[in-house]
């Protein structure tokens, strides 16, 4: 039996970028990963201030969820940069997209999960 069709990582990231831009925010693809099935990290900001890092992960229902990952924003930019560098070394297929818009996490959940 064939697997259920699913959107590629590139399609999901592209849709998220377009949706945030259309709502007046900024979305930047920081790292392009594997076009088909790369893991997606979403770095969220509001008015340039770091608000979190989230990863799209499979859930028990067969769908996806957005889970907070990495250091807390209060730990500083250096801690975030080190975490991202470690993740990129261990997973070269990783996507990283930065969103600067109010309620960035909501945009990500509604679009890629």
MARGUMI-240321 format. One record per residue (C-alpha): residue in one letter; x, y, z. Coordinates in pm, whole numbers, padded with zeros to 5 digits, always signed. Example, Ala and Ser with C-alpha at 12.3 -4.5 7.8 and 13.67 -1.06 7.14 Angstrom:
BEGIN
A+01230-00450+00780;S+01367-00106+00714;
***
This chain:
BEGIN
X+00000+00000+00000;X+00152+00340-00097;X+00237+00589+00176;X+00013+00889+00230;X+00129+01185+00021;X+00276+01467+00222;X+00414+01810+00156;X+00791+01841+00130;X+00996+02044+00376;X+01071+02296+00100;X+00699+02344+00030;X+00617+02389+00400;X+00896+02641+00457;X+00797+02830+00141;X+00432+02845+00247;X+00527+02968+00594;X+00752+03238+00449;X+00481+03360+00210;X+00213+03360+00481;X+00423+03561+00729;X+00525+03809+00459;X+00162+03853+00348;X+00068+03934+00710;X+00328+04213+00724;X+00606+04022+00899;X+00952+03917+00795;X+01051+03559+00718;X+01404+03462+00625;X+01534+03119+00536;X+01862+03109+00725;X+01959+02755+00624;X+01819+02547+00339;X+01797+02181+00424;X+01690+01867+00244;X+01413+01960-00001;X+01204+01650+00072;X+01228+01561+00439;X+01465+01795+00622;X+01384+01877+00984;X+01244+02230+01023;X+01356+02466+01300;X+01165+02793+01343;X+01344+03080+01514;X+01087+03334+01635;X+01133+03702+01702;X+00908+03995+01769;X+01036+04338+01668;X+01386+04194+01648;X+01382+04041+01997;X+01441+03666+02024;X+01133+03481+02154;X+01220+03116+02100;X+01334+02829+01885;X+01094+02553+01784;X+01124+02223+01602;X+00860+02051+01390;X+00833+01699+01534;X+00606+01401+01460;X+00337+01338+01720;X+00157+01021+01827;X-00148+01099+01611;X+00053+01066+01290;X+00068+01443+01244;X+00317+01705+01356;X+00359+01944+01646;X+00586+02237+01719;X+00811+02179+02021;X+01029+02438+02192;X+01396+02344+02168;X+01737+02491+02239;X+01831+02747+02501;X+01581+02996+02639;X+01599+03343+02481;X+01721+03478+02816;X+02041+03271+02779;X+02156+03506+02503;X+02242+03502+02136;X+02573+03319+02185;X+02398+03020+02348;X+02147+03013+02060;X+02423+03033+01798;X+02614+02746+01964;X+02300+02531+01979;X+02223+02593+01611;X+02584+02517+01512;X+02570+02184+01701;X+02239+02094+01536;X+02373+02177+01189;X+02683+01963+01247;X+02470+01665+01351;X+02202+01718+01082;X+02322+01883+00760;X+01970+01841+00612;X+01821+02080+00869;X+01613+02384+00766;X+01615+02702+00977;X+01362+02976+00912;X+01347+03299+01110;X+01010+03469+01163;X+00975+03824+01293;X+00605+03885+01348;X+00371+03898+01649;X+00247+03546+01735;X+00516+03384+01518;X+00465+03049+01690;X+00096+03052+01591;X+00185+03115+01225;X+00427+02823+01233;X+00179+02583+01395;X-00100+02676+01155;X+00122+02640+00849;X+00363+02351+00905;X+00189+02128+01160;
***
